[in-house]
Amino acid sequence: MSIGSNFSQTKEKKAIRVLFVGNSFTYFFNLPQVVSSMAKSQGVEIITRQSTVGGSNLEEHWKEQKGTITRKLLDSLKWDYVVLNNHSTSAIDTPEDFMEYGTKFIELVRSKGAKPIIMQTWGYKSNPLMIRPIMEGYEKLVNSTKSAYVPAGELFMEVRKWRPDLELFQDDKHPSSNGTYLLGLAFFKYFTSLSTAEIPFRLTTTDKDGEKLYLLFMSQEDTDFLQQLVDNFDFKLATE
């Protein structure tokens, strides 16, 4: 199955509704809004909402701790996709909980008629080798639940390999504007299967009064590289 094989919804001009569940890896530089903006620039409507609390993991979202309201939001609308972003070290430090609550959310999302999408995390700037156990943990979860995932960590690894000068990190772990642009491209590609080549290097949205707000400013050179990377990346392991 090729990435974004559920694109029939887009062809019918129906809005795609996506709930992003996670933490600061999701909300840094407004990833959900970035995905919506990218889609809008290509004539596609992706409506995004988020349930994000800094430092939270899926166990805390499940138990409604730290002020999370994810399970309520799952009941609030009819979602097409729910993106599940666990804590960046969960797959390494608490692998049993990682599997347990990842599986619980996947089953719950499916019971609501939506498709769960696992957002793979990445190795920290100071320790890129973290990606090895992260990939192993996510592969185990994906295979055991027959789920889809977006290989964010693998994409970060490829950028660091080919363009070590391109800063993906705001600090040691959070994505920079470049990192969030890369993540946005990956999710746009997953949800639509369209080429990313025409997505602009400046992304905007509007506030409640219709005023333009700028989300991200990229250079054309970096934009071209990231788009080429995503469009040529082998996503065959990223779909059900």
Secondary structure, DSSP 4 states (H G I P E B T S, - for coil): --TTTTTHHHHTTPPEEEEEEESHHHHTTTHHHHHHHHHHHTT--EEEEEEE-TT--HHHHHTT-TT--HHHHHHHS--SEEEE---TTHHHH-HHHHHHHHHHHHHHHHHTT-EEEEE----BTTBGGGHHHHHHHHHHHHHHHT-EEE-HHHHHHHHHHH-TTS--BSSSSSB-HHHHHHHHHHHHHHHH---STT--SEEEEE-TTS-EEEEEE--HHHHHHHHHHHHHS--GGG--
